[in-house]
Amino acid sequence: MTLETRKLGSQGLEVSAIGLGCMGMSQSYGPADEAGSIATLHRAIELGCTFLDTAEVYGPYTNEALLGRALKGKRDQVTIATKFGFRIENGKQVGTDSRPEHIREVVEASLVRLATDHIDLLYQHRVDPEVPMEDVAGAVGRLVAQGKVRFFGLSEAGAANIRRAHAVHPVSAVQSEYSLWERNLEPEIIPLLRQLGIGLVPFSPLGRGFLTGEVKRAEDYPDGDYRRNDPRYQGENYDANVEAAAKVRDVAAARGVKPGQIALAWLLAKGNGFGVDIVPIPGTKRIRYLEENVAAAAIKLDAAEMAALDEALAPGKISGPRYTERGMAMVDR
């Protein structure tokens, strides 16, 4: 099975209906495995899962370089999305920086690491409160005019900044956390994207693994694993969330598929229902999970299944914030 494609925005960007988040190949989810990651990237291309998501801050820098090595001779078969917007010092992200001159520097360095002459989709990773959004959009627009970037995106931006950016240079996609257990976009952001003709790229579509059914409590993950500090994996939050996610397991069992596949099928169906194309980017560094994720595109949930999932994992049923306090402070809402 080869994945169908979906359009993001109205500027001509077309990508595989499910993408591949590459961050975990370099950080946050256990030790890196370069050979396994490259094999997974090559298998993704074979399956038509060709929308690859990275960022300069992943590693930092090492994730883009990994893609550059993996894609030798294959660059024209994939759509690469990467991101700018952080200040990185001594290998650590220490704040935001979206000054136009910094954006130019980051793009030049990303092009070298990715071993390419253009970035297909360039996101601002987080809104920078010190730099007017008009300046950011203008800087990216100039990079588009130079042929170094094809399309412009925003990550975790709020409604006002999406409007401000789009008025200066068309935004093709907004990347944000959106899944069965994280619905904060539904009241305001998704209607705005529909109004402006902007696509949505949900990251963490499997709830950082929670919706796959294969989860442990925070303290049972090894040091260095992101989930040790995830509020939703801790204490009473964990117990409540396991209960809420049981419906995903029930629907999956009735279908004879994996819970994570149901979570992705729900997102893909929401794309059709909202009138905004939605392209989830589940992350993995293993071929087995990649193949499971891609197979989710063939699952069509009916109205009763969608309603049952919507109800079981409604916002009030999920316990705990999606980030630590520091992480939430960087979300533009």
N, C-alpha and C positions, 0 to 999 in steps of 0.2 A: 504494500500500500504506500502510495506517495501522497503526502499531505496536500490538501488544497491550499489556495492562497487567500489572503484577505487584504483589503486596502486599509491603510492607516492614513487618515486625513484625506484631503482632496487635492494634494499637490502631485500625486502620481506614485507614492510609495506603496509598493505591494510586497508582502512578506508571507512566509509560511504561516498557516493558521495557528500553529504552536511553535514557539521559539525555544531557545535553550539559554538559560541563565548560567553564565560561566564562573561567577564569583567563587563558588564553593570548590572549584578546581584549585584555587590558590589560597583560600583562607576560610575561617569561621566554622568549618565542618570537618574537623579532623585533619590528619597530615595530607600533604599534596602527593599526588601520584601522576607524574608527568606522562608516562607511557600510557597509563589507563585513560587519562584525560584526552590525550591526542587520539587514541583509538575511539573514544566516545564521540569526539568531534567529527572524525571521519565517518563513523556510522550515522551520525545525525545527517550529514550531507547525503549519504546513500538513501536515507528515509525521506528526504525532502524537507527535513527540519533545519532550515538554512538561515533562520533569523537568530543571530548570535549576539548576546548581550554581555558587555564588559564595561570597564571603567578604569581610568588611570589610578584611582585610589584602591582598587582591588590588588592587594599584595603588600604595599602599593607597587604599581608598575608591572609586577611579574605576570599578572593575568593577561594583559595586552601582549606582552612578549611571548607568552605561551601560544596565544592565537596566531601571532605572526609566524611562529615556527610551524604550527600545525597546518596552516593554510597555504604553505608554499605550493604553488602550482594549482591551487583551488580557489584563489581569491574571487574569481569571477562567478563562482557557484554559490556565494553566500552574501547575505546582507549583514554588515557589521554595525552595531550600535555601541557607542561608547559615551563617556560622560566627563565633563569638567566641573569645577566649582569648589574644590576644596584647597585649603592651604596645607601642604604636606611638609613637615620638618622632621628630620632624623627618622624617616620611615613611619611617622605617625601623622594621622589627620588631626590638625589642631585648630580647625575653623574653616569658614567659607572664604572664597576669593573668586569673584566673578568680574574683576576689573577687565575691561576689553583687552588690555595688553597681556594680561595673564591668560585669557582665553586663547589668544593667538599662540602664546608659548606652549600651552598644554597641547593644542592641536598639532603643532609641529612635532612635538615629542611623541605624541600618540601615533602619528603617521609613521614615524621611524620604528617604533616598537611593533606596530601592526604590519610593518613591511608592505605598506600600500601607499597609493598617492591620493586616496580619498576615503572619507568616513561617510557611510551611507546615512546614518542617523546620529546626530550629535545632541545629547541632552545636557541641560544644566542640571547637575546632580541634586543640589538643594538651593533654594532661593537664598540669595545673599542680601541681607537687610541693608547693607552699606552701599549697594550698587543699584541704581534705578533699573527696573526691568527693561525699559526702553533701550538703555545702553547695551544690555546683554543681547537683546534681540538684534540690535543694529550690528553688533560685532559678529554674531553668527551669520547674519545676512551678508556681510562682506566676505566671509569665508565661503559662503555658497556661491557668491558672484565669482570668486577666484577658482571655483571647481574643487576646493579642498573638502567641502562638506556638501552633501546632497539635500538633506532634510533636517529640520530643527525640532527638537523635543524638549519637554520640561519634566522634571521628576519631583513628585510630592508638592507641586505648586498649588496654591489656593486660587479661588475663582478670580479675584481681582488681578492677580499677577498673570494668570492665563489670558485674561482679556487684554491686559496691557502689552504682553509680548506679541500676541496674535495681531494686534493693531499695527505693529511695526514690521514684523516678518511672520509669514504664516507658520503656525505650529501644526505639525503633522501628527504628533503623538504626545500624550501625557502618560508617563509611567508612574504608577503609584501602587501601594499595597491594596489589593482587592481580592477577596476570596469569600467562600461560604462563611468564614468566621471573622471577616473584617469588611464591614459594609459601609464604612464612613463616607464613601464617595456617592452613595445613592441619593441623598437629599438634594445636594447642590451641584457637585462636580459633574456627574454623568449627564444630567440635563443640560448643563452648559456645553459639554463636549458635543452633545447631539446638536445643539443650536449652532455651534461654530463649525461643525464638520471636522472634528478632531478625533483621532483614534485613541483607544485606551490600551495600555500595555500593563497588565497586572503582574507585579512581582510577588514572590511568596504565595503563589496561587494554591499551594498545598499547606498553607499555614505553618511554614518552616518545618514541614514534615508531620505536623499534628494530624492532618486530615488523611494521611496514608494509613492510619491505624497502627503503625509500628512506632510507638512512642514510649518514652520512659520519663520519670520525674527528672527535674532539672539536675538534682544532685547525682543522678546516675550517669550523666554524660561526663566525658573526660575533660580535664582542664583544657582551655583553648577552644572548646566547642561553644558556639554562640548560645545554645539553648540552656546552658548552666545559669545564665543571667536573664533569661526570657521570663517576664512576670507571669505569662500564661502557662508556663510549665511548672510553676512553683505552688506548693502547699494546697490550700483549698481551691485556688484557681484551677490547678491541674485536675482535681476531682470533678469540678463542675464542667470543665471543658471536655473531659472524656465522656461525660454523660451526654452533653449536647452533640458531640460528634458520633454518637452511637447510631444516629439516623443515617449517616453516610455509610457506615458499615452495613446497616440493614438493607439499604437500597442496592449496595454493591453485591451483597450476598444473593439477593433475589435475582439479580442480573447475571450472576456468575462472573463478576469482574472485580477489580481491586478498588478499595475505597478512594484512593487517589485519582483513579480514572473517572469516578463519579464527580469528584470535586472539579476536575478540569472540564468534563462534559457540561456541568452546570454553568461554568464561566462562558464556554463557547455558545451555549444557548442564550445566555444573557446578552451576548453581542447581537444576536439576531433580534431579541426582544426589545432592546433599548434603542435600536436604530443607530448605534455606535459600534463600529467594528472593534471587537475585543480580541486581543492576541496575548494569551498568557505565556509567561516565560519560566516554566518550572526549571529549577536548577538541579543538575546532577553531574557527577563525574564518572558514573557507571553505566555501561551499555544496557544492562538489564532494566534499570529504571527509565532510561531514555526510551527504550522500546515500549515499555508500559505507558509512558506519557503520550507518545505519538499515537498509540492505538486508541487513546481516549477520543480522538477526533471522529472515530466511527460510531461512537455511542450517542444516540439521540434520546434524550430524556423526554418523557411525556409531561403533560400539564400537571397531572396529579403528583408525579415524582418531584417536579420543580417546586410545587406548592408545599409539599411535605418537607423538603429540604429548607426552603425559605423560612418556614415556621420553626423548625427544630433548631436552626442556627441563627435565629433573629438576633439583632444586636443586643437585646437585653438578656439573652441566654448565655452570652460569652463572658467569661470572668477574667478581669485583669486588663491593663493597658497593653498595647501591642509592642511598645518599646519601653525601655527604662526612661526615667525623667529626662536624662540628657538627650536621648534619641528623639523623644517627643518634641523637645524644644526646637529641633531643626525642621519640623514639619510645618509647612506654611498653611495653617488652618486658623 
